[in-house]
Amino acid sequence: MRQRWKRQKKINPLVLERFRYSSEQLIDKPFNWKQMGRLFEYLKPYSKNLLPASIITVLITTAVRLIIPILIGVYALDKAIKQEKNLSYLMWIVAIIAFLFVVSYVANIYRIKWSNELGQKVIYDLRKHVFTHVQGLSHSFFDQRSAGSILVRIMNDTNSLQDLFTNGVINIFMDMLMLAGVIVILFTLSPELTLAVLVILPLMFLISTTLRKSIRRSWQFMRIKQSKLNSHLNESIQGIRVTQSFTQEKENMAFFRWRQL
């Protein structure tokens, strides 16, 4: 912090006043489910092909991950080895487990393939929609915002959503199914042990909620910082002839170094 303050102090205040960009502030609003619903509307064109195919592969992989521990613990160890001591029965269990691993492997390959294809197509539609929307905006919108900040909105922000559609939605669905299946299996095996395990869930929920707010503010801070940095970089490259004509290279470099801090 002390080095940052010294470097800021060396910059001429007139240089800082010269570069004016649109001011963006951190948003402390709660999570908006309506905006999330609007975002998921981009999945509708693929609700008859890629989306159900991805969900089916998720169901298969989740079911296999839940069945294999039961086969190993209940049927292989308890029945085949401890109780019956039947080698042929054990070999059948091993063959079934191997088959399920192959099914899970194949389903996982198609899950990754189809979910990535779904995410890429949704991001393509979203970016095309945003770009088309920008074409119809008024002149005052472009007067109040730099080209770099608009570029960040179109490219970087939409790229941030790519992981949501590629992995986020599918992984959340798979994790919820896995959690529900594990809880059901635990209740059938030992209700007392299950209740003891679930006691820690409220604490985990509280910690995750607290961290989510701080992570959201940090992400917004870095996005705004990147937006201003790209704005200055974009306008510096576009106006390089004017910069060289008035010998303002040092001022541009000083502001760029200060903006990176």
Secondary structure, 3 states (H helix, E strand, C coil): CHHHHHHHHHCCHHHHHHCCCCCCCCCCCCCCHHHHHHHHHHHHHHCCCHHHHHHHHHHHHHHHHHHHHHHHHHHHHHHHHHHCCCHHHHHHHHHHHHHHHHHHHHHHHHHHHHHHHHHHHHHHHHHHHHHHHHHCCCHHHHHHCCHHHHHHHHCHHHHHCHHHHHHHHHHHHHHHHHHHHHHHHHHHHCHHHHHHHHCCHHHHHHHHHHHHHHHHHHHHHHHHHHHHHHHHHHHHHHCHHHHHHCCCHHHHHHHHHHHHC
